[in-house]
Amino acid sequence: MYWWWNRCIDIMRRIFEILIILFALIGLVFTGVFVAMQFGLLNVRGTISERNNSILGAGKITRDKNKEASFESRAVLLCKIHTLANYAPQTAQAINQVLEQQQNSELAVQMISVAGLRFSSTPFPREIQNCARVTIPDTTPLAQTAYVWADSPEWAVMKSAFIRDQEYINKAAKDAGISPRMLLGGVIGEQFRFFTNSRDSFKSYFEPLKILASLSKFSFGIAGLKPETVKRIDEQLQNPSSVFYLGKEMENVVTYPIDSDHDAIRFERITDTKNTYYSYLYTGLFMRMVIAQWERAGHDISNRPEVLSTLYNLGFNRSIPKENPSAGGAPITINGQEFSFGQLGYEFYYSGELLNEFPY
């Protein structure tokens, strides 16, 4: 009996020793796996995660919004979008829209990462990595646009109104045979001059309603047309001997009902704030006529927005063809900076403002 009891104790001791050894081995294995993972010994080359990260060349996709929002980070993003455009322009355009319009740089980073998967076997990953070296020394833009007048509240009002008047402007420009951007150079000068000289009216009425001013003293309507100037345009459309004559095909661009009062109709047309077609049309016709006058004298000003805007401000009597004309006209102060009438027309033409509505 005593022998049997000793035998049982010996067996239990062996089982206990085996369990201790087994647990020790398991612990050793887990420790080895942990150490191997820390040193990357178990990484498998070519995994999806690795390919994703290699596209951005950053080890892993970060979510540091503060860093992504920095100007330097933005420059890197723009570089990456430009690089992707060489491979997939439509996708790059969509990412740029997310960055510019939605201001979502984090989403743009992820979109680039996913888009680049297709090009992982091309030079794309290396080109993307090169973007990390993009730097921009000045981190703060000086202004929203390159033009003082375009950053003004007056221009914001005009811009809204011109977009609403797009149909009238384009039709008038076509009928007058001139670029709508050239035509607007004259109207812009008149509007800026009124708004800057009548600040109270602008702030209390025109700015809240986002409408153009209709002049009503010496000049009239949104384009600041004088009744005698409009009458002279009508007369010169019908006068082949005038230096301002535009040709037989333009004689009937302006018509009147039979036996009507032309003076009254002219005035009604240029002061109509609901249908502004004739205000834009007469502006365009004036510019076409001085182009014809200067052309007959051997000078081409058809591509000189600063000269056309200046002459629109000065009028027919001061349109004297000469060599090397320059911008001039009435001075207009906007946001503390003085512009000439012609300079405003010149800068607007080349500014790219309203490019979608009135392309070059």
Number of C-alpha atoms within 10 A of each C-alpha: 5 6 7 8 9 10 11 10 10 11 11 11 11 11 11 12 11 12 11 11 12 12 11 11 12 11 12 12 12 11 12 11 13 14 13 13 12 9 9 10 11 12 11 9 9 9 9 11 11 14 18 23 17 21 25 25 19 12 12 13 16 12 12 9 11 9 14 20 14 12 17 19 19 18 18 21 25 20 19 23 26 18 19 23 16 11 16 16 14 12 16 23 15 14 26 21 14 17 20 13 9 11 13 17 22 20 15 24 20 17 17 21 19 13 18 23 17 11 14 15 10 11 9 21 21 14 17 23 16 15 21 18 10 14 14 12 7 9 10 8 8 8 9 9 12 11 13 16 22 18 15 12 16 25 19 14 19 21 19 16 15 19 15 12 16 16 13 19 27 21 15 26 23 14 15 25 16 19 22 23 25 25 30 24 27 29 24 23 27 25 22 22 16 20 21 16 13 11 14 11 14 22 14 10 13 18 19 10 13 16 19 26 22 19 17 13 9 9 18 19 26 24 28 26 26 18 17 12 15 19 15 13 21 20 14 18 22 16 16 13 8 13 17 25 21 23 13 11 8 15 17 11 13 14 9 11 8 7 6 9 10 15 13 10 13 18 17 13 17 27 23 16 16 8 12 20 21 21 26 27 26 24 27 28 26 24 27 22 21 26 25 21 22 19 16 13 13 12 16 15 21 18 11 18 28 28 27 29 30 28 24 29 22 16 14 17 7 11 17 12 18 10 8 8 14 13 20 19 20 14 14 20 14 20 12 9 9 13 19 20 29 28 24 24 28 22 18 21 25 12 14 13 16 15 12 9 15 18 12 12
